[in-house]
């Protein structure tokens, strides 16, 4: 059961990141495709699977954010990644600011993956 849920989680993470990068590319190209209904709905569906699988993994492992420091870091990093992605795709008004948000979001993603692999919090 653990491996199935872990694979679902990692697939959802990969799809979520790929969708973010794809949407950023479309944003930089000023593409009207960004308004496509499927591109507005799909990231939410993928992220729902990502969060649901994360909760199931927490239950299987009996490890929880705010109890285990590495999961607290992952949770905090996820919130910051989401905020940076929102900044990049919605709030940034200039191309340089969009790039700063994009690099910032990917930086948080790398930190989250590092903590997921090592199970060691970086800051906490």
C-alpha positions in Angstrom: 0.0 0.0 0.0 2.8 2.4 0.9 4.6 2.1 -2.5 1.3 2.6 -4.4 0.5 5.8 -2.5 4.1 7.0 -2.7 4.1 6.5 -6.5 0.8 8.3 -6.8 2.3 11.2 -4.7 5.5 11.4 -6.7 3.5 11.3 -10.0 1.3 14.1 -8.8 4.3 16.1 -7.7 5.8 15.6 -11.2 2.6 16.6 -13.0 2.1 19.6 -10.8 5.6 20.9 -11.4 5.4 20.2 -15.2 2.0 22.1 -15.3 3.6 25.0 -13.5 6.5 25.2 -15.9 4.2 24.8 -18.9 1.9 27.6 -17.6 5.0 29.8 -17.1 6.2 29.1 -20.6 2.7 30.1 -21.9 2.8 33.2 -19.8 6.1 34.3 -21.2 4.8 33.7 -24.8 1.6 35.7 -24.0 -0.4 32.7 -25.2 -4.1 32.8 -25.2 -4.0 29.1 -24.3 -3.6 30.1 -20.6 -7.3 30.7 -20.7 -8.2 27.2 -21.7 -10.6 25.6 -19.3 -8.6 22.3 -19.0 -5.5 24.3 -18.1 -7.4 26.1 -15.3 -9.0 22.9 -13.9 -6.2 20.3 -14.3 -3.7 21.8 -11.9 -6.3 21.8 -9.1 -7.2 18.2 -9.7 -3.6 17.2 -9.7 -2.8 19.2 -6.6 -5.8 17.6 -4.9 -4.3 14.1 -5.6 -1.0 15.4 -4.4 -2.3 16.7 -1.1 -4.6 13.6 -0.5 -1.7 11.2 -1.1 0.5 13.3 1.2 -2.1 12.9 4.0 -2.4 9.2 3.4 1.4 8.8 3.5 1.4 10.7 6.8 -1.1 8.2 8.1 0.7 5.2 6.9 4.0 6.4 8.3 2.4 7.9 11.5 4.4 11.1 10.9 2.8 14.5 10.9 3.8 18.1 10.2 4.4 20.1 13.5 5.3 16.8 15.1 8.2 15.8 12.8 10.6 18.6 11.9 11.3 17.4 8.4 7.5 17.3 7.6 7.1 20.7 9.1 9.8 22.0 6.7 8.1 20.3 3.8 4.7 21.8 4.7 6.2 25.3 5.2 8.1 24.9 1.9 5.0 23.8 0.1 3.1 26.9 1.3 6.0 29.1 0.2 6.2 27.3 -3.2 2.5 27.8 -3.7 2.8 31.5 -2.9 5.8 31.9 -5.2 3.9 30.1 -8.0 0.8 32.4 -7.4 3.1 35.4 -7.5 4.7 34.2 -10.8 1.5 33.3 -12.6 -1.0 35.9 -11.2 0.5 38.7 -9.2 3.8 39.7 -10.9 3.2 42.6 -13.3 6.5 42.5 -15.2 8.6 39.9 -16.9 11.6 40.3 -14.5 9.3 39.8 -11.5 7.7 36.7 -13.1 11.2 35.3 -13.6 12.1 36.1 -10.0 9.0 34.3 -8.8 9.6 31.3 -11.1 13.2 30.8 -9.9 12.0 31.3 -6.3 9.3 28.7 -6.7 11.7 26.2 -8.2 14.2 26.9 -5.4 11.6 26.0 -2.8 10.7 22.9 -4.8 14.4 21.8 -4.8 14.5 22.3 -1.0 11.4 20.3 -0.5 12.7 17.4 -2.6 16.0 17.5 -0.7 14.2 17.2 2.6 11.9 14.5 1.3 14.9 12.4 0.3 17.1 13.0 3.4 14.3 13.3 6.0 16.3 16.1 7.6 14.9 19.5 8.1 17.2 22.3 6.7 16.1 25.1 9.1 14.1 23.7 11.9 
